[in-house]
Amino acid sequence: MKRDTDEAIRSSILALQADPALLENLRN
């Protein structure tokens, strides 16, 4: 279970790094 969560977090971080605009959307 924890491994799946770690993978999801890692994927999310990579997505945010690839698309900074997505991070801005999360802040608003």
Backbone atoms as SQL, in Angstrom:
CREATE TABLE atoms (id INTEGER PRIMARY KEY, chain TEXT, resi INTEGER, resn TEXT, atom TEXT, x REAL, y REAL, z REAL);
INSERT INTO atoms VALUES
  (1, 'A', 1, 'MET', 'N', 0.835, -1.203, 0.000),
  (2, 'A', 1, 'MET', 'CA', 0.000, 0.000, 0.000),
  (3, 'A', 1, 'MET', 'C', 0.870, 1.254, 0.000),
  (4, 'A', 2, 'LYS', 'N', 1.850, 1.288, 0.901),
  (5, 'A', 2, 'LYS', 'CA', 2.709, 2.471, 0.965),
  (6, 'A', 2, 'LYS', 'C', 3.466, 2.666, -0.346),
  (7, 'A', 3, 'ARG', 'N', 3.884, 1.555, -0.960),
  (8, 'A', 3, 'ARG', 'CA', 4.625, 1.677, -2.210),
  (9, 'A', 3, 'ARG', 'C', 3.762, 2.330, -3.281),
  (10, 'A', 4, 'ASP', 'N', 2.490, 1.945, -3.329),
  (11, 'A', 4, 'ASP', 'CA', 1.595, 2.546, -4.314),
  (12, 'A', 4, 'ASP', 'C', 1.469, 4.046, -4.070),
  (13, 'A', 5, 'THR', 'N', 1.384, 4.420, -2.803),
  (14, 'A', 5, 'THR', 'CA', 1.270, 5.837, -2.459),
  (15, 'A', 5, 'THR', 'C', 2.533, 6.584, -2.861),
  (16, 'A', 6, 'ASP', 'N', 3.680, 6.003, -2.598),
  (17, 'A', 6, 'ASP', 'CA', 4.948, 6.642, -2.962),
  (18, 'A', 6, 'ASP', 'C', 5.024, 6.835, -4.472),
  (19, 'A', 7, 'GLU', 'N', 4.583, 5.843, -5.229),
  (20, 'A', 7, 'GLU', 'CA', 4.608, 5.944, -6.689),
  (21, 'A', 7, 'GLU', 'C', 3.674, 7.055, -7.158),
  (22, 'A', 8, 'ALA', 'N', 2.509, 7.145, -6.529),
  (23, 'A', 8, 'ALA', 'CA', 1.541, 8.173, -6.914),
  (24, 'A', 8, 'ALA', 'C', 2.103, 9.565, -6.632),
  (25, 'A', 9, 'ILE', 'N', 2.738, 9.715, -5.468),
  (26, 'A', 9, 'ILE', 'CA', 3.338, 11.004, -5.111),
  (27, 'A', 9, 'ILE', 'C', 4.449, 11.359, -6.097),
  (28, 'A', 10, 'ARG', 'N', 5.275, 10.376, -6.421),
  (29, 'A', 10, 'ARG', 'CA', 6.380, 10.621, -7.355),
  (30, 'A', 10, 'ARG', 'C', 5.831, 11.041, -8.718),
  (31, 'A', 11, 'SER', 'N', 4.788, 10.362, -9.174),
  (32, 'A', 11, 'SER', 'CA', 4.184, 10.690, -10.465),
  (33, 'A', 11, 'SER', 'C', 3.611, 12.104, -10.441),
  (34, 'A', 12, 'SER', 'N', 2.988, 12.461, -9.315),
  (35, 'A', 12, 'SER', 'CA', 2.401, 13.789, -9.184),
  (36, 'A', 12, 'SER', 'C', 3.490, 14.857, -9.240),
  (37, 'A', 13, 'ILE', 'N', 4.596, 14.606, -8.552),
  (38, 'A', 13, 'ILE', 'CA', 5.706, 15.563, -8.543),
  (39, 'A', 13, 'ILE', 'C', 6.258, 15.736, -9.955),
  (40, 'A', 14, 'LEU', 'N', 6.425, 14.646, -10.677),
  (41, 'A', 14, 'LEU', 'CA', 6.945, 14.730, -12.035),
  (42, 'A', 14, 'LEU', 'C', 5.982, 15.505, -12.919),
  (43, 'A', 15, 'ALA', 'N', 4.689, 15.286, -12.725),
  (44, 'A', 15, 'ALA', 'CA', 3.690, 15.989, -13.527),
  (45, 'A', 15, 'ALA', 'C', 3.741, 17.486, -13.244),
  (46, 'A', 16, 'LEU', 'N', 3.894, 17.848, -11.965),
  (47, 'A', 16, 'LEU', 'CA', 3.959, 19.259, -11.600),
  (48, 'A', 16, 'LEU', 'C', 5.214, 19.909, -12.168),
  (49, 'A', 17, 'GLN', 'N', 6.315, 19.178, -12.161),
  (50, 'A', 17, 'GLN', 'CA', 7.561, 19.727, -12.704),
  (51, 'A', 17, 'GLN', 'C', 7.438, 19.926, -14.214),
  (52, 'A', 18, 'ALA', 'N', 6.697, 19.036, -14.865),
  (53, 'A', 18, 'ALA', 'CA', 6.540, 19.113, -16.311),
  (54, 'A', 18, 'ALA', 'C', 5.561, 20.221, -16.694),
  (55, 'A', 19, 'ASP', 'N', 4.619, 20.538, -15.794),
  (56, 'A', 19, 'ASP', 'CA', 3.587, 21.526, -16.102),
  (57, 'A', 19, 'ASP', 'C', 3.360, 22.465, -14.915),
  (58, 'A', 20, 'PRO', 'N', 4.196, 23.496, -14.770),
  (59, 'A', 20, 'PRO', 'CA', 4.088, 24.433, -13.648),
  (60, 'A', 20, 'PRO', 'C', 2.707, 25.082, -13.562),
  (61, 'A', 21, 'ALA', 'N', 2.015, 25.240, -14.694),
  (62, 'A', 21, 'ALA', 'CA', 0.685, 25.850, -14.679),
  (63, 'A', 21, 'ALA', 'C', -0.271, 25.015, -13.851),
  (64, 'A', 22, 'LEU', 'N', -0.054, 23.694, -13.841),
  (65, 'A', 22, 'LEU', 'CA', -0.908, 22.812, -13.053),
  (66, 'A', 22, 'LEU', 'C', -0.768, 23.138, -11.571),
  (67, 'A', 23, 'LEU', 'N', 0.442, 23.443, -11.148),
  (68, 'A', 23, 'LEU', 'CA', 0.679, 23.802, -9.748),
  (69, 'A', 23, 'LEU', 'C', -0.069, 25.089, -9.409),
  (70, 'A', 24, 'GLU', 'N', -0.062, 26.050, -10.325),
  (71, 'A', 24, 'GLU', 'CA', -0.773, 27.305, -10.093),
  (72, 'A', 24, 'GLU', 'C', -2.265, 27.047, -9.939),
  (73, 'A', 25, 'ASN', 'N', -2.801, 26.116, -10.733),
  (74, 'A', 25, 'ASN', 'CA', -4.224, 25.792, -10.642),
  (75, 'A', 25, 'ASN', 'C', -4.548, 25.205, -9.280),
  (76, 'A', 26, 'LEU', 'N', -3.641, 24.408, -8.730),
  (77, 'A', 26, 'LEU', 'CA', -3.884, 23.797, -7.426),
  (78, 'A', 26, 'LEU', 'C', -3.883, 24.853, -6.321),
  (79, 'A', 27, 'ARG', 'N', -3.116, 25.906, -6.492),
  (80, 'A', 27, 'ARG', 'CA', -3.026, 26.948, -5.463),
  (81, 'A', 27, 'ARG', 'C', -4.299, 27.782, -5.421),
  (82, 'A', 28, 'ASN', 'N', -4.962, 27.937, -6.558),
  (83, 'A', 28, 'ASN', 'CA', -6.157, 28.796, -6.630),
  (84, 'A', 28, 'ASN', 'C', -7.416, 28.043, -6.246);
